[in-house]
Amino acid sequence: MDLAALDATAQAELVRTGVCSPSELLEACIDAVERLNPTLNSVIVPLYDVAREQVAAGALGDGPFRGVPLLLKDLGATLAGTPQYGGTRFLRDHQWISPRDSTLVERFRAAGFVMFGKTNTPELGLSPTTEPDTFGPTRNPWNPERIVGGSSGGSAAAVASRVVGLAHAGDGGGSIRNPAGAVGAVGLKPTRGRTSLGPDVGESWSGCVTEHVITRTVRDTASVLDCVAGYAPGDPAPAPPPVRPFADEVGADPGHLRVGLFWANAHMPGGPDARAAVERCGRLLEELGHDVHDGYPDALDRADAGGLLAVSVMASVAHELEGYSRAVGAPVQRGDVEDATWLFYEQGRALSATQYLDNLDELHRYARQLCGWWAAGNDVLVTPTMAEVPPPIGELKGAPVERIVTLVPYTSPFNVSGQPAIALPLYWNDENLPLGVQLVAAYGREDLLIRVAAQLETAAPWIDRRPPVCA
């Protein structure tokens, strides 16, 4: 049986019907990691024995993904008793261990997932390329000389190479959608507050961070969201509850939608592949009966939005590093983190409380301006996930900020607004390199995104496309 051909829903069905045991499925995934990791460097903390003990003890939840292996990103969701490094040498050298499960991990457990490793991420998730000094670069299964995006790059590479059916991911400025687009996978950033960051975190990066998974199919994305979404006591901003399970939206008619296309303006110079990806998506949506036009929110013409988010990230980096110092009982020194991280730390510490709050007010004004486009009668915005296909390894490491910003300008506005957005693999160029498209809906409307994404998945199937480096 070719397990690599199956998404997580199909793997769960094998376990449910007794065709495959949880132990057999786990060992198949471990074998796939061991074979491909020397090339891809996607898994940096193996937790094989932890997972084997869980399976042997029968400590599996009764949820819809009982027995399905899952990889966790080494940032965000915490698994009690296991290492968590956030891509930093500081935490790695101190061998820091997570003291408890995060709410998301508790819900992964209840869904039946078996967590068997942690995936590579840039330091503190600060880069759109997964090339941390601590663990080295993760490579793209479509071309190992190319980046996988960031910050959920290790998870994206593992999913695209079919090592696992899906993997945990987090997104503060595009860190689910950019890597999903770079490897030909599906990546939904849920609405702010849809998935809990508890119990230790209320919100992160001024409310911009959310967590979910990277998958290969829309049905996996929807079904996992049903398992992990929902208010946890004390969450600061829970998302509007869905009217029915998200899995029921797969195959549901989205109706006749008004769709805008966007790939370039004065400060977002999308390249020819970015334009081709968006135009292809637009043609598909037209063929599906939707009203497609070249229109987008005026707020995207503001050149200052990235700087506003950067201020919040600087403050958050200072907060995180000082929290790590308290956790391990030792101060973070300049040499313990990368130069760019230390610069953010120093700039964050220099911010006054009033400067931070002034910036937060402006972020909220920007979000209201952005959301006005949907309030005016539009349903979906289509953009690229990146301005070009994945660049070569090393090109972005230490590159000027301007180069990085022009590569990934499309995703972070919707972290600021809190809107749901999904990356879909609808385009490969002549070099067989993927470039994803991003679909954005109004606040709280994951249901609509799932309906449209499922339509596109049927119209232009991608599940059988396999990269050269594949399990």
Number of C-alpha atoms within 10 A of each C-alpha: 6 6 18 20 15 19 22 28 20 16 24 25 17 19 19 16 9 10 10 16 16 25 19 13 21 23 15 18 23 19 14 19 23 14 14 20 18 10 14 23 21 35 28 20 19 19 17 16 11 15 22 18 11 17 17 11 9 11 15 20 18 13 16 20 29 23 34 30 29 28 29 27 31 32 23 23 24 24 22 15 13 19 22 24 26 22 29 22 19 23 21 17 11 13 14 17 18 17 13 15 19 21 21 25 22 17 20 22 23 19 23 22 26 28 26 22 26 27 28 35 38 29 25 20 26 21 23 27 31 31 28 24 15 21 20 16 26 35 28 33 29 25 19 17 16 23 30 37 34 32 34 37 36 35 36 43 37 33 32 30 27 27 29 32 28 30 28 29 35 29 27 25 32 32 30 35 36 35 36 38 30 34 33 34 31 31 33 31 33 27 27 26 26 28 25 30 24 19 15 11 14 15 18 15 20 21 18 25 24 27 27 25 29 32 31 28 25 28 22 23 25 24 21 23 21 18 21 22 22 18 18 17 10 12 19 16 14 18 21 15 13 15 7 10 15 22 20 15 23 24 15 15 12 18 12 11 19 17 24 22 21 22 27 19 11 9 14 19 16 23 16 13 22 25 21 17 26 25 20 14 27 22 13 18 20 15 12 16 13 17 16 21 14 13 14 21 16 11 17 20 14 12 12 11 19 16 12 18 23 16 21 22 23 24 23 19 24 21 14 15 20 16 14 17 15 12 14 15 10 12 15 18 11 13 10 17 23 15 12 12 22 20 16 20 23 15 16 21 16 13 15 11 10 9 12 17 13 11 18 18 13 14 22 14 12 20 20 15 15 21 19 15 20 18 12 8 11 19 21 24 24 28 29 34 33 31 25 23 26 25 16 15 19 14 13 19 16 11 10 9 9 8 12 17 16 16 22 21 24 27 26 20 22 25 26 27 23 25 23 24 30 28 32 30 30 23 24 18 14 8 9 13 21 25 33 34 33 28 27 27 24 24 20 19 20 26 23 24 25 27 23 25 24 24 21 20 17 11 13 14 14 18 15 9 11 17 19 13 18 18 23
